[in-house]
Amino acid sequence: MMTSDEIKQMLDALPLPVFAKAADHSWIYGNQAFTDLIGLDDFIGRDDTSLFDEEQIDIFWREDNRVFGGQPSTSFEEIGEGTFALTRKFPITLEDGKPGLIGLIIEAVASPDDLRKTRSDYKTAQEQNNLLISQLQGEADGHAKHYEKRLRDLERERETAQSLAQTDPLTKVGNRLGFQADLQTLSKRYDEVSGSFTLAYIDFDNFKHINDTFGHRMGDRLLCQVAERLISIDTIFSVSRLGGDEFAVLLECAEQSTQQVEEQLQNMAEFAFRPITEFKREVKASGSLGFTRYPFDTKNLSELKHYADLALMKAKNAGKGRVRKFETSDHSDDLRMRQLEAGLRTAIKQHDISAVYQPICDADEKKIQGVEVLARWTHPELGSIAPDEFIFIAGRLGLLVHMDQIVLRRACNELAEFLENGSIEYFSVNASPSDVASLGYAKNFLSTLGEFKIDPSAVLIEIIETAVMEKSQTARDNLAELSAAGIKIALDDFGSGYANYRTLLDLPVNVLKVDRSLINTINDKPHLIDFLVSILHMAQALGASTVCEGIETEEEKILARTLGFDALQGFLISRPISVNDLREAIQPQAATQASIGRRRA
């Protein structure tokens, strides 16, 4: 965690402009080069509203918010008329524990050629207009009609230049500047009369996958097709492409209820994302949509755009092809998410992730064979965070590999004594798809085991079936290297996905952990018994052992044992426990085993 003094000491000597911001976008630091650039001495505690207009502020803050969320950013930002700055921003955690950012202005340059030419033409046209108007006012002669025609021509040229500056060159709909102009037009209209309009953000689902699979040419065609379909809808006021695969739609809906608007947007999205056939191939796409209403949600245009963005994130998190309206709770959810992201970054950096252990018993419950290692995290302010939530956040932030490494090291340290004295035969750890597909994963994993003197044959790695079937050759190479070293591979949640059984035969699988949903719903779906029997037969053919997960009742335990599962796991057997509780659970087992040994002797 860095203090303001540490930031200043580190950055004051740099010749490039450097600044730092708090999460409320206020400046908390700027070196002399930054002060000279913005021409403002008393900027500490102030924000961009002191220097820039609303359009620029919206662009700055949108980028800042991504950085506060933990994503470094490189952007080309306008900092003055005709002047752009190439800025690199990095997330930091301030001494009060809140997120902040450091910005480094790498270079301040003139605007790109096309934008510079447009603005130059526009400025020239304005100057010529002013000159001709002055001449017309001073000359009452027979050339008046000529000047009037020339003035109209220049006005058309100005309008053309302005239109070009506000149009996306690929899709021919509005760009970010055009969207801002349309948004201001609608807000002014509905400030004067009673009514409302809707702002919706639309984003393709898995657009990168489309580009990777079909090529960028097809990706561009999809963008153009969706744009054409959207602008063909009569009720839409304007369509703009904000960049990448994201569009903004403004919809006039003065007389409609929110439910009616939502239904209309759902129909609009279904129409826009119908499959297209290009180059003799059909491509299916879907899009997520988040919307907010003016003036019901807010009359502040910056907030309106932020609310639409939050609703879009909510829609994307809910799955593909979803439409979601902004709710007041979304704002608090967003603040909580940022707090969790910052806290998790700190926790992983400081190795503040703990481990608990869920026992896995043989089918007769006579012995704890092994334990599954599970990650746990307690936020200093929000308390214990559900594993599904913080694991999802870690994956989104690209920190899952680091977190899994911390949990592995903790398990090696805490379980070494149990393996050494034979209290347990093995421990299992979960490997995410990003783990398995990362270069060097197998070597790093084996290196960690060697550091703690853990025999690889006493370790089981659990992977999910649906992920590994889709992964690259790197994933297969890692699994092969781990298996060759003696590590056992388990397919976790088996039976819940769509396994490619040909691929399954090619994998070094030692254990099938059958998904809990199969045993938990067997009373409602008796035919699942036949399915479980087929899985057990397949495991036997593969030479793999089986674990029945999710055992919660005596009936489920008896059924799993009767069907022939090798081992059981679930809350009925034991909930996840600390290493000290594991030691207490194993002691009676060890005493029983010793007593049996003496009687046999």
C-alpha positions in Angstrom: 0.0 0.0 0.0 1.5 3.4 -1.1 1.2 6.6 0.8 1.0 10.0 -0.9 4.5 10.9 0.3 5.9 7.7 -1.3 4.1 8.5 -4.6 5.5 12.0 -4.6 9.0 10.9 -3.8 9.0 8.3 -6.5 7.5 10.5 -9.3 8.7 14.0 -8.7 12.0 13.4 -10.5 10.4 12.2 -13.8 10.6 14.7 -16.7 7.3 13.5 -18.1 3.9 14.8 -16.8 2.7 12.5 -14.0 -0.5 12.7 -11.9 -2.4 10.7 -9.4 -6.2 10.5 -8.8 -8.5 9.3 -6.0 -11.6 7.2 -6.7 -13.7 10.4 -6.8 -11.6 11.6 -9.8 -9.9 14.4 -7.8 -6.2 15.0 -8.3 -4.1 14.1 -5.3 -0.7 14.6 -6.9 0.9 16.2 -10.0 4.6 16.8 -10.7 6.0 20.0 -12.1 5.8 18.8 -15.7 2.0 18.1 -15.2 1.5 21.5 -13.6 3.2 23.2 -16.6 1.1 21.1 -19.0 -2.3 22.0 -17.6 -1.4 25.5 -16.6 -3.1 25.3 -13.2 -1.2 25.5 -9.9 -4.0 24.9 -7.4 -5.4 21.6 -8.9 -5.0 19.4 -5.8 -8.4 18.4 -4.6 -10.1 19.5 -7.8 -11.1 17.3 -10.8 -11.4 17.5 -14.6 -14.4 19.8 -14.4 -12.0 22.6 -13.7 -10.4 22.4 -17.1 -12.5 20.4 -19.6 -16.1 20.3 -21.0 -18.6 17.5 -20.2 -17.9 15.5 -23.3 -14.1 15.2 -22.5 -14.8 14.6 -18.9 -17.1 11.7 -19.8 -14.4 10.1 -21.8 -11.7 10.7 -19.1 -13.9 9.3 -16.3 -15.1 6.3 -18.3 -11.5 5.3 -18.8 -10.6 6.2 -15.1 -13.4 3.9 -13.8 -11.9 0.9 -15.7 -8.5 1.7 -14.0 -10.1 2.0 -10.6 -11.5 -1.4 -11.2 -8.0 -2.8 -11.6 -7.3 -2.6 -15.4 -4.3 -0.7 -16.6 -5.1 1.5 -19.6 -3.4 3.2 -22.5 -5.5 5.9 -24.2 -5.2 8.8 -26.6 -7.1 11.6 -24.8 -7.9 15.1 -26.0 -6.5 17.6 -23.5 -7.0 20.8 -25.5 -8.2 22.0 -28.8 -6.2 20.0 -31.4 -3.9 18.5 -28.8 -4.0 14.9 -27.7 -2.1 13.1 -25.0 -0.9 9.5 -25.1 -1.6 8.5 -21.5 -0.8 5.3 -19.6 -2.8 4.8 -16.4 -2.1 2.2 -13.6 -4.3 1.1 -10.7 -3.0 1.7 -7.1 -4.3 1.2 -3.6 -4.1 4.4 -1.5 -3.2 4.4 2.1 -6.9 4.5 3.1 -7.4 1.2 1.3 -9.4 2.8 -1.5 -8.5 2.5 -5.2 -6.7 5.2 -7.0 -4.6 5.6 -10.2 -1.3 7.0 -11.4 -1.2 8.5 -14.9 1.9 9.0 -17.0 1.5 11.3 -20.1 4.0 9.7 -22.5 3.6 12.3 -25.2 1.4 15.3 -26.1 0.9 15.5 -29.8 -1.2 17.1 -32.4 -4.5 15.4 -33.3 -4.5 12.5 -35.9 -4.5 13.5 -39.5 -8.2 12.9 -40.3 -9.5 14.7 -37.2 -7.0 17.5 -37.6 -8.0 18.0 -41.2 -11.7 18.0 -40.3 -11.2 20.5 -37.6 -8.9 22.6 -39.8 -11.5 22.6 -42.6 -14.2 23.5 -40.2 -12.2 26.4 -38.7 -11.3 27.6 -42.2 -15.0 27.5 -43.3 -16.0 29.5 -40.2 -13.3 32.1 -40.9 -14.4 32.3 -44.6 -18.1 32.6 -43.5 -17.3 35.4 -41.2 -15.3 37.2 -43.9 -18.1 36.8 -46.5 -20.7 38.0 -44.0 -18.7 41.1 -43.3 -18.3 41.7 -47.1 -22.0 41.2 -47.7 -22.8 43.7 -45.0 -20.4 46.2 -46.4 -21.3 45.8 -50.1 -24.8 46.5 -51.5 -24.1 45.7 -55.1 -25.0 43.2 -57.8 -22.6 40.5 -56.4 -24.9 39.8 -53.4 -26.4 36.7 -55.0 -23.0 35.3 -55.7 -21.9 35.8 -52.1 -25.1 34.2 -50.8 -24.5 31.1 -53.0 -20.9 30.9 -51.8 -22.1 31.3 -48.2 -24.5 28.4 -48.7 -21.8 26.3 -50.2 -19.5 26.9 -47.3 -22.3 26.1 -44.9 -22.9 22.8 -46.6 -19.1 22.1 -46.4 -19.2 22.9 -42.7 -22.1 20.6 -42.2 -20.4 17.8 -44.2 -17.2 18.2 -42.1 -19.2 18.1 -38.9 -21.1 15.0 -40.1 -17.9 13.2 -41.0 -16.5 14.0 -37.6 -19.5 12.5 -35.9 -19.8 9.3 -38.1 -18.2 5.9 -37.6 -16.4 5.1 -40.9 -17.1 1.4 -40.7 -20.8 1.1 -39.9 -21.8 4.7 -41.1 -23.8 5.2 -37.9 -22.8 7.8 -35.3 -19.5 7.6 -33.4 -18.8 8.7 -29.9 -19.0 12.4 -30.8 -22.3 11.9 -32.7 -23.7 10.0 -29.8 -22.9 12.8 -27.4 -24.5 15.4 -29.8 -27.7 13.2 -30.1 -27.8 12.7 -26.3 -27.7 16.4 -25.7 -30.3 17.1 -28.3 -32.8 14.7 -26.7 -32.1 15.9 -23.2 -32.7 19.5 -24.2 -35.9 18.5 -25.9 -37.3 16.7 -22.9 -36.2 19.4 -20.5 -38.6 21.7 -22.3 -41.5 19.2 -22.5 -42.7 16.5 -20.3 -41.6 13.1 -21.4 -38.8 10.5 -21.3 -36.3 8.7 -23.5 -34.2 5.6 -23.0 -30.5 5.1 -23.4 -29.4 1.5 -24.1 -25.9 0.1 -24.5 -25.6 -3.0 -26.6 -22.5 -5.3 -26.6 -21.8 -8.5 -28.6 -21.4 -11.7 -26.7 -18.0 -13.3 -27.3 -17.1 -11.1 -30.2 -13.5 -12.0 -29.9 -14.4 -15.6 -30.5 -16.2 -14.6 -33.7 -13.1 -12.7 -35.0 -10.8 -15.6 -34.0 -13.1 -18.2 -35.7 -14.3 -16.5 -38.8 -11.8 -13.7 -39.2 -11.9 -9.9 -38.8 -13.6 -9.4 -42.2 -16.6 -11.4 -41.0 -16.5 -9.5 -37.7 -16.7 -6.2 -39.5 -19.6 -7.5 -41.6 -21.5 -8.5 -38.5 -21.0 -5.0 -37.0 -22.3 -3.4 -40.2 -25.3 -5.8 -40.4 -26.3 -5.1 -36.8 -25.9 -1.4 -37.3 -28.1 -1.5 -40.5 -30.8 -3.5 -38.7 -30.9 -1.1 -35.8 -31.2 2.1 -37.9 -34.0 0.5 -39.8 -36.2 0.4 -36.7 -38.6 3.5 -36.9 -38.9 4.0 -33.2 -35.1 4.5 -32.6 -34.0 8.1 -32.5 -30.3 7.3 -33.2 -27.7 4.6 -33.3 -24.0 5.1 -32.5 -21.0 2.8 -32.4 -19.0 3.7 -29.2 -16.0 1.6 -30.2 -15.1 -2.1 -30.7 -18.4 -4.1 -30.6 -20.4 -1.7 -28.4 -23.3 0.3 -29.7 -25.5 3.0 -28.1 -29.2 3.4 -28.9 -31.4 6.3 -28.1 -35.1 5.5 -28.0 -38.0 8.0 -27.5 -40.6 6.4 -25.3 -42.6 9.2 -23.6 -45.8 7.2 -23.3 -44.4 3.8 -22.5 -44.0 2.0 -19.2 -40.6 0.5 -18.2 -42.0 -3.0 -18.9 -43.1 -2.0 -22.4 -39.6 -0.4 -23.1 -37.9 -3.6 -21.9 -40.1 -5.8 -24.2 -39.4 -3.4 -27.1 -35.6 -3.6 -26.5 -35.8 -7.4 -26.2 -37.5 -7.6 -29.6 -35.0 -5.1 -31.0 -32.0 -7.2 -29.9 -33.5 -10.4 -31.2 -34.0 -8.7 -34.6 -30.6 -7.1 -34.7 -28.7 -10.3 -33.8 -30.4 -12.7 -36.2 -27.9 -15.0 -37.9 -26.3 -13.7 -41.1 -24.9 -15.7 -44.0 -21.8 -14.3 -45.6 -19.1 -15.9 -47.7 -21.2 -19.1 -47.8 -21.1 -19.4 -44.0 -23.9 -18.8 -41.4 -22.7 -16.9 -38.4 -24.8 -16.8 -35.2 -24.3 -14.0 -32.8 -26.0 -12.6 -29.7 -25.8 -9.4 -27.7 -26.3 -8.2 -24.2 -28.2 -5.0 -23.5 -28.4 -2.6 -20.5 -30.7 0.4 -20.4 -31.7 3.4 -18.3 -34.4 6.0 -18.6 -34.2 9.8 -18.6 -35.3 11.6 -16.4 -36.6 8.8 -14.1 -33.2 7.4 -13.2 -31.2 10.6 -13.5 -31.1 13.9 -15.4 -27.3 14.1 -15.2 -26.0 12.8 -18.6 -22.7 11.5 -17.3 -24.6 9.5 -14.6 -27.1 8.3 -17.3 -24.3 6.8 -19.3 -22.7 5.3 -16.3 -26.0 3.7 -15.3 -26.4 2.2 -18.7 -22.9 0.8 -18.5 -23.7 -0.8 -15.1 -26.9 -2.3 -16.5 -25.0 -3.7 -19.4 -22.4 -5.3 -17.1 -25.4 -6.8 -15.1 -26.8 -8.2 -18.4 -23.5 -9.8 -19.5 -23.0 -11.3 -16.0 -26.4 -12.9 -16.3 -25.5 -14.8 -19.5 -25.9 -14.3 -23.2 -28.6 -12.4 -24.9 -29.9 -10.7 -21.8 -31.7 -7.3 -21.4 -31.4 -5.6 -18.1 -32.6 -2.3 -16.7 -30.6 -0.2 -14.4 -31.7 -0.5 -10.8 -30.6 1.6 -7.8 -29.0 -1.5 -6.3 -26.7 -1.8 -9.3 -24.9 1.3 -8.1 -24.3 -0.1 -4.7 -23.4 -3.5 -6.3 -20.8 -1.7 -8.5 -19.3 0.0 -5.4 -19.2 -3.3 -3.6 -17.6 -5.0 -6.6 -14.9 -2.4 -6.8 -14.3 -2.8 -3.1 -14.0 -6.6 -3.5 -11.7 -6.2 -6.5 -9.3 -3.9 -4.6 -9.4 -6.0 -1.5 -8.8 -9.3 -3.4 -5.8 -7.8 -5.2 -4.3 -6.8 -1.9 -5.1 -10.2 -0.3 -3.5 -12.1 -3.2 -0.5 -9.7 -3.1 -0.1 -10.3 0.6 -0.9 -14.1 0.4 -3.9 -13.5 2.6 -5.9 -16.4 1.2 -6.6 -19.3 3.5 -7.3 -23.0 2.9 -9.9 -25.5 4.3 -10.0 -29.2 3.7 -13.1 -31.4 2.9 -12.5 -35.1 3.7 -13.0 -37.8 1.1 -13.8 -41.2 2.6 -13.9 -44.7 1.2 -17.4 -46.0 0.5 -17.6 -47.8 3.8 -16.6 -44.6 5.7 -13.8 -46.5 7.5 -11.0 -44.2 6.6 -10.4 -40.7 5.3 -8.6 -41.3 2.1 -7.8 -37.8 1.2 -9.0 -34.2 1.3 -10.0 -31.6 -1.2 -8.3 -28.2 -0.7 -10.7 -25.2 -0.9 -9.8 -21.5 -0.9 -11.3 -19.1 1.6 -11.1 -15.3 1.9 -12.3 -12.9 4.5 -12.5 -9.2 3.5 -11.4 -6.9 6.3 -14.6 -4.9 6.1 -17.2 -7.1 4.3 -16.3 -10.3 6.2 -16.3 -13.8 4.7 -16.9 -13.8 1.0 -18.6 -16.7 -0.8 -16.0 -18.8 -2.8 -18.0 -18.6 -6.0 -17.9 -14.8 -5.8 -14.3 -14.2 -5.1 -13.1 -17.0 -7.5 -15.2 -15.3 -10.2 -13.6 -12.0 -9.5 -10.1 -13.5 -9.4 -10.8 -15.0 -12.8 -12.0 -11.8 -14.3 -9.0 -9.9 -13.0 -6.6 -12.5 -14.3 -5.5 -13.4 -10.8 -6.8 -17.0 -10.6 -3.4 -18.6 -11.4 -1.8 -16.5 -8.6 -4.5 -17.4 -6.1 -4.3 -21.1 -6.9 -0.6 -21.0 -6.4 -1.0 -19.5 -2.9 -3.6 -22.2 -2.0 -1.3 -24.9 -3.3 1.6 -23.7 -1.2 -0.5 -23.4 1.9 -1.8 -26.9 1.4 1.7 -28.3 0.9 2.8 -26.6 4.1 -0.1 -27.7 6.3 -0.7 -31.2 4.9 2.9 -32.5 4.7 2.7 -34.0 8.2 -0.5 -35.9 7.4 1.1 -37.4 4.2 4.3 -38.3 6.0 2.6 -40.2 8.8 0.1 -41.8 6.5 -3.0 -40.2 8.0 -4.2 -39.4 4.5 -3.2 -40.8 1.2 -3.5 -37.7 -0.9 -4.8 -34.2 -1.2 -6.6 -32.7 -4.3 -6.5 -29.2 -5.6 -8.7 -27.5 -8.2 -7.1 -26.2 -11.4 -8.9 -23.6 -13.4 -9.0 -23.7 -17.2 -6.6 -20.7 -17.2 -4.2 -22.6 -14.9 -4.1 -25.7 -17.1 -3.8 -23.7 -20.4 -0.9 -21.4 -19.1 2.6 -22.0 -20.3 4.9 -23.5 -17.6 2.0 -24.5 -15.3 3.1 -28.1 -15.0 6.8 -27.1 -14.3 5.8 -24.5 -11.7 3.4 -27.0 -10.0 6.0 -29.7 -9.7 8.6 -27.1 -8.5 6.3 -26.2 -5.7 5.8 -29.8 -4.7 9.6 -30.3 -4.7 10.1 -27.2 -2.5 7.9 -28.8 0.2 9.2 -32.4 -0.5 5.7 -33.6 -1.4 5.6 -36.8 -3.4 3.7 -36.1 -6.7 1.9 -39.4 -6.4 0.1 -38.0 -3.2 -1.5 -35.2 -5.2 -4.6 -35.1 -7.3 -5.5 -32.2 -9.7 -9.2 -31.6 -10.3 -10.2 -30.1 -13.7 -13.7 -29.5 -15.1 -14.6 -31.7 -18.1 -16.3 -29.0 -20.3 -13.3 -26.7 -20.0 -10.6 -29.2 -20.7 -12.3 -30.5 -23.8 -12.1 -27.0 -25.4 -8.5 -26.1 -24.3 -5.4 -25.8 -26.4 -2.5 -28.2 -27.0 -0.8 -26.4 -24.1 -3.4 -27.7 -21.7 -2.9 -31.3 -22.9 0.9 -31.0 -22.7 0.6 -29.7 -19.1 -1.7 -32.6 -18.1 0.6 -35.1 -19.8 3.7 -33.7 -18.0 1.9 -33.8 -14.6 0.6 -37.3 -15.2 4.1 -38.5 -16.2 5.4 -37.2 -12.9 3.0 -39.3 -10.9 0.2 -36.7 -10.3 -3.3 -38.1 -10.6 -5.9 -36.3 -12.7 -9.6 -36.1 -11.8 -12.5 -34.8 -13.9 -14.6 -32.8 -11.4 -18.4 -32.3 -11.7 -18.5 -35.2 -14.2 -21.8 -35.7 -15.8 -22.9 -32.1 -15.7 -21.5 -31.1 -19.1 -21.2 -32.4 -22.6 -18.1 -34.6 -22.6 -16.5 -35.6 -25.8 -15.8 -39.3 -25.0 -13.3 -39.7 -27.8 -11.3 -36.9 -26.2 -11.9 -38.3 -22.7 -10.1 -41.5 -23.8 -7.0 -39.6 -24.8 -6.7 -37.7 -21.5 -4.7 -39.1 -18.5 -7.7 -39.4 -16.3 -7.4 -41.4 -13.0 -10.6 -40.3 -11.1 -14.1 -39.3 -12.1 -15.8 -37.1 -9.5 -19.5 -37.4 -10.3 -21.5 -34.1 -10.1 -23.7 -33.7 -7.0 -26.7 -32.8 -9.1 -27.0 -36.4 -10.2 -27.3 -37.9 -6.7 -29.2 -35.0 -5.2 -32.1 -35.2 -7.8 -32.4 -38.9 -8.0 -35.7 -39.1 -6.1 -37.3 -36.8 -8.8 -35.5 -38.5 -11.7 -35.2 -42.2 -11.1 -33.8 -42.8 -14.5 -30.6 -41.2 -13.3 -29.7 -44.5 -11.6 -29.2 -46.0 -15.1 -27.0 -43.0 -16.0 -24.9 -43.4 -12.9 -24.4 -47.1 -13.6 -23.2 -46.2 -17.1 -20.7 -43.7 -15.7 -19.4 -46.4 -13.3 -19.0 -48.8 -16.2 -17.2 -46.2 -18.2 -14.9 -45.4 -15.3 -14.1 -49.1 -15.0 -13.2 -49.2 -18.7 -11.0 -46.2 -18.3 -9.3 -47.8 -15.2 -10.4 -44.8 -13.2 -11.7 -44.7 -9.6 -14.9 -42.9 -8.7 -16.0 -40.3 -6.1 -19.6 -39.4 -5.5 -19.8 -35.7 -4.6 -22.6 -34.0 -2.7 -23.6 -36.7 -0.3 -26.0 -34.9 2.1 -28.4 -37.6 3.4 -28.2 -41.2 4.6 -30.3 -42.3 1.7 -27.8 -40.8 -0.8 -24.9 -42.4 1.0 -26.5 -45.9 0.9 -27.4 -45.5 -2.7 -23.9 -44.4 -3.7 -22.4 -47.3 -1.8 -24.8 -49.8 -3.3 -24.1 -48.6 -6.8 -20.4 -49.2 -6.3 -18.7 -45.8 -5.9 -15.2 -46.1 -4.5 -15.3 -42.9 -2.3 -17.8 -40.4 -0.9 -17.7 -36.7 -0.4 -20.3 -34.2 0.9 -21.7 -32.4 4.0 -23.0 -35.7 5.5 -19.4 -37.0 5.5 -17.8 -33.7 6.6 -18.0 -30.0 5.8 -14.8 -28.3 4.8 -12.7 -27.9 8.0 -9.5 -26.2 9.2 -6.2 -28.0 9.5 -6.6 -28.2 13.3 -10.1 -29.7 12.9 -8.7 -32.2 10.4 -6.1 -33.3 12.9 -8.8 -33.9 15.5 -10.9 -35.9 13.0 -8.0 -38.1 12.0 -6.8 -38.9 15.5 -9.7 -41.3 16.4 -9.3 -42.9 12.9 -5.6 -43.5 13.6 -6.3 -45.0 17.0 -8.9 -47.3 15.5 -6.5 -48.4 12.7 -3.8 -49.1 15.3 -6.2 -51.1 17.5 -7.2 -53.2 14.4 -3.5 -53.8 13.7 -2.8 -55.0 17.2 -5.7 -57.4 17.2 -4.5 -58.9 13.9 -1.1 -59.2 15.4 
